[in-house]
Amino acid sequence: MPKLYEYFGLVFLMFSNEHSPIHVHVRYGANESVLELIIVDGEVVEVVFRKLSNKRPLPPTQKREAEAFVKAMARDIARKWNEYFVLKQRVSPERITKRIK
């Protein structure tokens, strides 16, 4: 289960047995949500939340933070997805300590 990022209490992960479309799990304490990247012609055009039936969703403030982060990092997330799932390469986690605007 590669951890991609830590960002102000949010942890962004991919699970090793994942499936398309490209998405990340975001945890904040006991809460968890999934954000899917909608890609058209190689460009991320939208980020969509998907509800997990067995988890409490992110609180509103963390949901906004996670969405802004994923939108800002979408290309990097897609690159890491490709490296891990297609190229079978190791992905190293990053701790981001500056706010994404």
C-alpha positions as CSV (number, residue, x, y, z in Angstrom):
1,M,0.0,0.0,0.0
2,P,2.0,3.0,-1.2
3,K,1.7,6.2,0.7
4,L,2.0,9.1,-1.7
5,Y,1.8,12.2,0.5
6,E,1.3,13.5,4.0
7,Y,-0.2,17.0,4.1
8,F,-1.3,18.7,7.3
9,G,-2.8,15.6,8.8
10,L,-4.1,14.2,5.6
11,V,-2.6,10.9,4.3
12,F,-2.9,10.1,0.6
13,L,-2.6,6.4,-0.4
14,M,-3.1,3.9,-3.1
15,F,-3.9,0.3,-2.4
16,S,-1.8,-2.4,-4.1
17,N,-4.9,-4.2,-5.5
18,E,-6.5,-1.1,-7.0
19,H,-8.4,-0.6,-10.2
20,S,-9.1,2.2,-12.7
21,P,-9.9,5.0,-12.8
22,I,-7.0,6.7,-11.2
23,H,-7.9,7.6,-7.7
24,V,-6.4,8.1,-4.2
25,H,-7.6,7.3,-0.7
26,V,-7.4,10.1,1.7
27,R,-7.3,9.4,5.5
28,Y,-7.7,11.9,8.3
29,G,-7.8,10.0,11.6
30,A,-10.6,7.4,11.4
31,N,-12.2,9.2,8.4
32,E,-11.5,8.2,4.8
33,S,-12.7,9.3,1.3
34,V,-11.7,8.5,-2.2
35,L,-11.0,11.1,-4.9
36,E,-11.1,10.0,-8.6
37,L,-9.2,11.9,-11.3
38,I,-11.3,12.3,-14.5
39,I,-8.8,12.4,-17.3
40,V,-9.7,13.3,-20.9
41,D,-7.1,13.4,-23.7
42,G,-4.3,13.1,-21.1
43,E,-5.5,16.1,-19.0
44,V,-7.2,16.0,-15.6
45,V,-10.5,17.8,-16.1
46,E,-12.2,17.0,-12.8
47,V,-11.7,15.5,-9.4
48,V,-14.7,13.6,-8.0
49,F,-15.3,12.3,-4.4
50,R,-16.5,8.7,-4.1
51,K,-18.1,7.6,-0.9
52,L,-16.8,4.5,0.9
53,S,-19.6,2.5,2.4
54,N,-17.6,1.2,5.4
55,K,-15.8,4.5,6.3
56,R,-16.8,7.9,7.7
57,P,-16.1,10.6,5.1
58,L,-13.6,13.4,5.6
59,P,-14.9,16.3,7.7
60,P,-15.8,19.4,5.6
61,T,-12.6,21.3,6.2
62,Q,-10.4,18.3,5.4
63,K,-12.5,17.5,2.4
64,R,-11.9,21.0,0.9
65,E,-8.1,20.7,1.7
66,A,-8.0,17.2,0.1
67,E,-9.8,18.4,-3.0
68,A,-7.5,21.4,-3.4
69,F,-4.4,19.3,-2.9
70,V,-5.5,16.6,-5.4
71,K,-6.3,19.2,-8.0
72,A,-2.9,20.8,-7.5
73,M,-1.1,17.5,-7.5
74,A,-3.2,15.6,-10.1
75,R,-0.4,15.2,-12.7
76,D,2.0,13.9,-10.1
77,I,-0.7,11.5,-8.8
78,A,-1.3,10.2,-12.3
79,R,2.5,9.8,-12.8
80,K,2.9,7.9,-9.6
81,W,-0.1,5.7,-10.4
82,N,1.5,4.8,-13.8
83,E,4.9,4.2,-12.2
84,Y,3.4,1.9,-9.6
85,F,0.7,0.0,-11.4
86,V,2.0,0.0,-15.0
87,L,5.8,0.2,-14.7
88,K,5.9,-1.8,-11.4
89,Q,8.2,0.8,-9.8
90,R,8.5,1.7,-6.1
91,V,6.8,5.0,-5.1
92,S,8.3,7.1,-2.3
93,P,6.1,9.1,0.0
94,E,6.5,12.8,0.3
95,R,5.7,15.1,3.3
96,I,4.3,18.4,2.0
97,T,4.8,21.2,4.6
98,K,3.7,24.2,2.6
99,R,0.1,25.0,2.0
100,I,-1.2,24.4,-1.6
101,K,-3.1,27.3,-2.9
